Amino acid sequence: MNAGTIDVINAHLVTLDDDWTEVPRGHMCVRDGRITSLGPMTHHVATGVDTLDAQGSFVFPGLINTHTHSFQALTRGIGEGLGVWEWFSQAIDRVVGQLTADDARLAGAVTALEAVMCGTTTVVDYNYPHPHVGMAEATIEGLRSVGVRTVMARGILDTGEVHRDIIHTTSSEIQACADLARTMNHAEDDCVRIWFAPYTIFSTSPEALLAAKGLASEHGTGLTIHATTPSTLEAARELFGSSDIAFEESIGILGPDTLLAHCTHPDPADLDAIVRHGASVSHNPISNAYLGEGVAPIVEMRRRGINVCLGSDGPASNNNQDMLQVMKVTGLLHKLEHRDPSILMARDVVRMATRGGATALGWDDGIGSLEVGKLADFFVLNPWLPNSVSFADPYVTLVFSATQENITSVAVNGVLVQEKRTPLRLDMQRTLVSAQDASIALLARSGLGAGQVRDQ
């Protein structure tokens, strides 16, 4: 995928810069994948490059999904109504050991299709099932086949009782992570970055946690882990006599390069630790609700200065990866939780889904806002539809009105990956049919039955 050159014209630019700048009738010039100028149309000089006429639509920086599990694109809906421990044992555990590299590639492609169709340009795939060699590489291939910017967070499982079919030795897990980082970090014009994902406090040994932290430092990337959920807290207190955050702080793995997923039940001491070390939190409200896990206290986190970003979580506990829905639920849930409609405004939610994600990934010098010098990751939102007309505030339109129908064009690195609501880089219908067939076969191998039947 080469870096693109394009002029976006007649756009209502919503930049998400520090000053919340908007340009109601603006242009944005992109050269070799980076924004070289933006401003009013009166300052635009046509130079003969390709042009995208937004026709008055809103142009936002691309959304950043900071937590999902792409393989679950083949397992939507399994285990509905189960608590998390039962969900692990009766649903996920029966599937993960049956996955193939072809499954991973297809699931990556479906995840990326979901992403671009909702305006998401960067996906963090918390990629933990590795029953065969090459699963991460196949997933990257699938994600990149659509064009999304990919953060492959390579999972590490070397201990415990959960997901026994995919537990490997500490040395083999760390070696696989090191090999992946050596070959793929910053690949494809830096559209691929490799992170490390110790699965949980109860699935990753202290030795592996420290090794993952070392790899993140060595390669200038980061570490992400599920944190302060009912299951991780229960296990941490049994194993270490403390919360998982407290234990992770005690061994030195918290830092600005640490992304904590979920965090539904941190106590004040946990929040103090997160603040001390500058870690970020990925808020996954739909998954937290689906599994009955609770509501993460992100209002208090933000009050304390913790960087909060947004994630969909995997589609087996969501059951999709639509960041438009994640934003809407985020906005509504906390208004309800606090009985205060002003506690979290639409622009706060959009900032979490863009700048918050970029900061969490240490990529805020390149993505998360539309500014001169930054990478041209953006989407066009057409508000001229029945669900969004009578629009005024672009943030409110995006968070509370928009659906995938509104997302027309999407670009990564200045290259269009979707236009006129159609992904451009692969045959979507053929991919979806293949994925449905792969899902049926996977569930059959797992002893869960076909579950779904494709119309012939």
C-alpha positions in Angstrom: 0.0 0.0 0.0 1.6 3.2 -1.1 1.1 6.6 0.5 -1.5 8.6 -1.3 -1.8 12.0 -2.8 -5.2 13.6 -2.9 -7.0 16.9 -2.4 -10.2 16.9 -0.3 -12.4 19.8 -1.2 -15.7 21.4 -0.1 -15.5 19.6 3.2 -16.6 20.6 6.7 -13.3 19.7 8.4 -13.5 18.6 12.0 -9.8 18.5 12.9 -9.8 17.4 16.6 -6.7 19.5 17.1 -5.9 21.1 20.5 -8.2 24.1 19.7 -11.1 22.0 18.3 -10.7 23.8 15.0 -13.4 23.3 12.4 -13.3 24.6 8.8 -17.0 24.7 7.6 -16.1 25.0 3.9 -12.6 23.7 3.7 -9.9 21.8 1.8 -7.2 19.4 2.9 -4.2 18.6 0.7 -2.4 15.2 1.1 1.0 14.5 -0.4 2.7 11.1 0.1 0.3 10.1 2.8 0.6 13.2 5.0 -1.4 16.4 5.3 0.4 19.3 3.8 -2.2 22.0 4.1 -5.8 22.5 5.3 -7.9 25.6 5.5 -10.8 27.4 3.7 -11.6 26.7 0.1 -10.7 30.2 -0.8 -7.0 29.2 -0.1 -7.1 26.1 -2.2 -5.1 26.0 -5.4 -5.9 23.2 -7.8 -2.8 21.4 -9.0 -4.2 18.5 -11.0 -4.0 15.8 -8.4 -6.9 13.5 -7.7 -9.7 15.2 -5.9 -12.3 14.0 -3.4 -15.3 16.4 -3.4 -16.9 16.1 0.0 -19.9 18.2 -1.1 -20.3 19.8 2.3 -20.0 16.5 4.3 -18.1 16.3 7.5 -14.5 15.0 7.4 -13.2 13.5 10.7 -9.9 11.9 11.6 -10.2 8.1 11.4 -11.5 6.3 14.5 -9.2 4.1 16.5 -10.5 0.8 17.9 -8.1 0.0 20.7 -9.3 -3.4 21.7 -10.8 -6.3 19.7 -10.2 -10.0 19.1 -10.5 -10.5 15.3 -10.9 -14.3 15.4 -14.3 -13.8 17.0 -15.6 -12.5 13.7 -16.2 -16.2 13.1 -17.9 -16.8 16.5 -20.5 -14.1 16.9 -23.2 -14.8 19.5 -21.8 -18.0 21.0 -22.4 -18.2 24.8 -25.0 -15.5 25.1 -26.3 -15.3 28.7 -23.2 -16.9 30.2 -21.1 -15.3 33.0 -17.5 -14.8 32.0 -16.0 -18.0 33.5 -18.7 -20.1 31.9 -18.3 -18.1 28.7 -14.6 -18.9 28.7 -15.1 -22.7 29.3 -18.3 -23.4 27.4 -17.9 -21.1 24.4 -14.4 -19.7 23.7 -12.3 -22.6 25.0 -14.1 -25.0 22.7 -13.2 -22.8 19.7 -9.7 -21.4 20.1 -7.8 -24.7 19.6 -9.7 -25.4 16.4 -8.8 -22.2 14.6 -6.6 -22.4 11.4 -4.4 -19.8 9.7 -7.1 -19.5 7.0 -9.7 -18.8 9.7 -7.4 -16.1 11.1 -6.9 -14.5 7.6 -10.6 -14.4 6.9 -11.5 -13.1 10.3 -8.9 -10.4 9.9 -10.4 -9.3 6.6 -14.0 -9.3 8.1 -12.8 -7.2 11.0 -11.2 -4.7 8.7 -14.3 -4.5 6.5 -16.3 -3.7 9.7 -13.7 -1.1 10.5 -13.7 0.9 7.4 -17.4 0.8 7.0 -17.8 2.6 10.3 -14.9 5.0 9.8 -12.3 3.2 11.7 -8.8 3.4 10.3 -6.7 1.8 13.0 -7.4 -1.5 14.7 -5.7 -3.0 17.7 -6.1 -6.8 17.4 -5.5 -8.5 20.8 -4.6 -11.6 19.0 -4.3 -14.4 21.6 -5.2 -17.8 20.0 -2.1 -19.4 18.4 -2.9 -23.1 18.0 -0.6 -23.1 14.9 2.4 -21.2 13.8 1.7 -18.2 11.6 -1.7 -17.2 13.1 -0.6 -13.6 13.7 1.0 -13.2 10.3 -2.2 -14.5 8.7 -4.3 -12.1 10.7 -2.2 -9.2 9.6 -2.5 -10.3 6.0 -6.3 -10.3 6.4 -6.5 -6.9 8.1 -4.1 -5.3 5.6 -6.0 -6.7 2.6 -8.7 -4.1 3.3 -6.2 -1.4 4.1 -6.6 -0.6 7.8 -3.7 0.5 9.9 -2.9 -2.5 12.1 -1.6 -2.8 15.6 -1.0 -6.6 16.1 -1.0 -7.2 19.9 0.4 -10.7 19.9 -1.1 -12.7 22.8 0.9 -14.5 25.4 -0.6 -17.5 27.4 1.8 -19.7 29.3 0.0 -20.7 32.5 -3.4 -21.3 34.1 -6.6 -23.3 33.4 -8.4 -21.0 30.9 -7.8 -21.7 27.1 -5.7 -24.7 27.8 -5.6 -25.7 24.2 -3.5 -22.6 23.3 -1.2 -22.4 26.3 2.5 -22.7 25.3 5.8 -22.6 27.1 7.0 -19.2 28.3 10.1 -19.4 26.1 8.2 -20.3 22.9 5.6 -17.5 23.5 8.3 -14.9 24.0 10.4 -16.2 21.1 7.3 -16.0 18.8 6.7 -12.4 19.9 10.3 -11.4 19.3 10.3 -13.0 15.9 7.1 -11.2 14.9 8.4 -7.9 16.1 11.6 -8.3 14.3 10.0 -9.1 11.0 6.7 -7.0 11.1 7.1 -4.0 13.3 6.8 -0.9 11.2 6.1 -3.0 8.1 4.1 -1.7 5.1 5.0 2.0 5.2 4.6 1.8 9.0 1.0 0.7 8.7 1.8 -2.3 10.9 3.1 -2.1 14.4 3.6 -5.0 16.8 2.5 -4.9 20.4 2.5 -7.6 23.1 -0.6 -8.8 24.9 -0.2 -10.9 28.0 -3.7 -12.3 28.1 -4.6 -11.9 31.8 -3.0 -12.0 35.2 -4.2 -15.7 35.4 -3.0 -16.8 32.0 0.4 -15.1 31.8 3.2 -15.9 34.3 5.2 -13.1 36.0 8.2 -14.2 34.0 6.3 -13.7 30.7 4.9 -10.4 31.9 8.4 -9.1 32.5 9.7 -10.5 29.2 6.8 -8.8 27.3 7.6 -5.5 29.0 11.2 -5.9 27.9 10.2 -6.6 24.3 8.0 -3.6 24.3 10.9 -1.4 25.4 13.3 -3.0 23.0 11.1 -2.4 20.0 9.6 0.9 21.1 6.1 -0.4 21.1 3.7 -1.3 24.0 2.0 -3.8 26.1 -1.8 -4.4 26.6 -3.6 -6.5 29.1 -7.1 -7.2 30.4 -7.3 -5.5 33.8 -9.5 -5.0 36.9 -12.5 -7.0 35.6 -14.3 -9.3 38.1 -12.4 -12.4 36.7 -8.9 -10.8 36.8 -9.5 -9.4 40.3 -10.7 -12.7 41.6 -7.8 -14.5 40.2 -5.2 -11.9 41.3 -6.4 -11.9 44.9 -6.2 -15.7 44.9 -2.7 -15.8 43.3 -1.0 -12.8 44.6 -3.2 -11.4 47.5 -3.8 -8.1 45.7 -5.5 -6.5 42.8 -4.0 -7.2 39.4 -3.0 -3.6 38.9 -1.2 -3.6 42.3 0.7 -6.7 41.3 1.6 -5.4 37.9 2.8 -2.2 39.5 4.9 -4.2 42.0 6.8 -6.0 39.2 7.3 -2.9 37.1 5.2 -3.4 34.0 2.9 -0.3 34.2 4.0 2.7 32.2 2.9 5.1 29.4 3.3 2.2 27.0 0.7 0.1 28.9 -2.9 -0.1 27.7 -5.3 -1.6 30.2 -8.5 -3.1 28.7 -11.9 -2.9 30.4 -11.0 -1.7 34.0 -14.5 -2.0 35.2 -13.7 -2.4 38.9 -10.6 -0.5 39.9 -10.4 0.8 43.4 -8.9 4.2 44.3 -5.5 2.7 44.8 -5.6 1.1 41.3 -6.5 4.4 39.8 -3.7 6.1 41.7 -1.3 3.5 40.2 -2.6 4.1 36.7 -2.1 7.9 37.2 1.4 7.4 38.6 2.6 5.4 35.6 0.8 7.2 32.9 -1.0 4.1 31.6 -4.1 4.3 29.4 -7.4 2.6 29.6 -9.4 1.1 26.7 -13.1 1.5 27.5 -15.3 -1.3 26.0 -18.8 -0.5 27.2 -20.8 -2.8 25.0 -18.8 -5.9 25.8 -18.8 -4.9 29.5 -22.6 -4.8 29.3 -23.0 -8.0 27.3 -21.1 -10.0 29.8 -22.6 -8.3 32.8 -19.2 -7.1 33.9 -20.1 -3.6 35.0 -19.5 0.0 34.0 -16.0 1.3 34.0 -15.6 4.6 36.0 -14.2 6.6 33.1 -15.6 9.9 34.3 -13.5 9.6 37.4 -10.6 8.3 35.3 -10.7 11.3 33.1 -11.1 13.6 36.1 -7.8 12.2 37.4 -6.1 12.8 34.1 -6.0 9.2 32.9 -6.1 8.8 29.1 -9.2 6.9 28.1 -9.7 5.5 24.6 -12.4 3.2 23.2 -12.7 -0.3 22.0 -15.3 -2.7 20.7 -13.9 -5.9 22.2 -14.4 -9.1 20.2 -17.6 -9.8 18.3 -18.3 -12.8 20.5 -19.2 -10.4 23.3 -20.5 -7.4 21.5 -21.5 -8.8 18.8 -19.9 -6.5 16.3 -16.9 -4.2 16.0 -18.8 -1.0 15.1 -17.1 2.0 16.7 -20.1 4.2 15.9 -22.2 2.0 18.2 -19.4 2.1 20.8 -19.4 5.9 20.8 -23.1 6.1 21.1 -23.3 3.6 24.0 -20.4 5.4 25.7 -22.2 8.7 25.5 -25.5 7.3 26.7 -24.2 4.9 29.4 -22.4 7.5 31.5 -25.2 10.0 31.3 -27.4 7.3 32.7 -24.9 6.0 35.3 -24.4 9.5 36.7 -28.0 10.8 36.1 -26.4 13.8 34.5 -26.8 14.5 30.7 -23.8 16.8 30.7 -21.3 14.5 32.4 -19.8 13.3 29.1 -20.5 15.3 26.0 -20.3 14.1 22.4 -17.0 15.9 21.7 -15.5 14.1 24.7 -16.5 10.8 23.2 -15.1 11.6 19.8 -11.9 12.7 21.3 -11.6 9.4 23.2 -12.2 7.5 19.9 -9.5 9.5 18.0 -6.9 11.4 20.1 -7.3 9.1 23.1 -6.5 6.1 20.9 -3.5 7.8 19.3 -2.1 8.7 22.7 -2.6 5.2 24.1 -0.7 3.8 21.1 2.2 6.3 21.3 1.2 7.4 17.8 -0.2 10.8 18.5 2.5 12.4 16.4 0.9 10.7 13.4 -2.7 9.9 13.8 -5.8 11.0 15.8 -6.3 14.4 14.4 -6.3 16.3 11.1 -3.2 18.6 11.2 -0.4 19.6 8.9 2.3 17.0 9.0 0.1 14.2 10.3 -0.9 11.0 8.5 -4.0 11.3 6.3 -6.3 8.8 8.0 -9.8 10.2 7.7 -13.4 9.4 6.9 -16.2 11.4 5.2 -19.6 11.5 7.0 -22.6 12.4 4.8 -25.2 14.0 7.1 -27.8 14.3 4.3 -29.8 11.2 5.3 -33.1 10.9 7.2 -31.4 9.7 10.4 -29.1 12.7 10.6 -30.6 15.7 8.7 -31.3 18.8 10.7 -27.7 18.6 11.8 -25.7 21.4 13.4 -23.0 20.1 15.8 -20.8 17.6 13.9 -19.8 15.8 17.2 -23.4 15.2 18.2 -24.2 14.1 14.6 -21.4 11.5 14.7 -22.0 10.1 18.2 -25.8 10.1 18.4 -27.2 10.1 14.8 -24.7 8.4 12.5 -24.8 4.8 11.3 -22.6 3.0 8.8 -24.9 4.4 6.0 -23.5 7.9 6.7 -19.8 6.8 6.2 -19.1 7.3 2.5 -15.3 7.5 2.0 -12.4 6.4 4.2 -8.7 6.9 3.6 -5.6 5.4 5.3 -2.2 7.0 4.6 -4.0 9.2 2.1 -5.2 6.2 0.1 -8.9 5.6 -0.3 -9.9 2.2 1.1 -13.6 2.9 0.8 -15.5 5.1 -1.6 -19.3 5.5 -2.1 -19.8 3.1 0.9 -17.9 0.4 -0.9 -14.6 -1.1 0.3 -12.2 -0.9 -2.6 -9.4 -3.5 -2.0 -11.2 -6.8 -2.0 -14.5 -8.5 -3.0 -16.6 -8.0 0.1 -19.4 -10.4 -0.8 -17.0 -13.2 -1.7 -15.1 -12.6 1.6 -18.3 -12.6 3.7 -19.6 -15.9 2.1 -16.2 -17.5 2.7 -16.2 -16.3 6.3 -19.7 -17.6 6.9 -18.7 -21.0 5.5 -15.5 -20.9 7.7 -17.6 -20.1 10.8 -20.0 -23.1 10.2 -17.0 -25.4 9.7 -15.2 -24.0 12.8 -18.3 -24.4 15.1 -18.8 -27.9 13.8 -15.2 -28.8 14.6 -15.6 -27.3 18.0 -18.7 -29.4 18.8 -20.9 -26.3 18.9 -23.0 -27.2 15.8 -23.5 -25.1 12.7 -25.4 -22.4 14.7 -26.1 -20.4 11.5 -27.2 -21.4 8.0 -26.2 -19.4 5.0 -28.9 -18.9 2.4 -28.0 -20.7 -0.8 
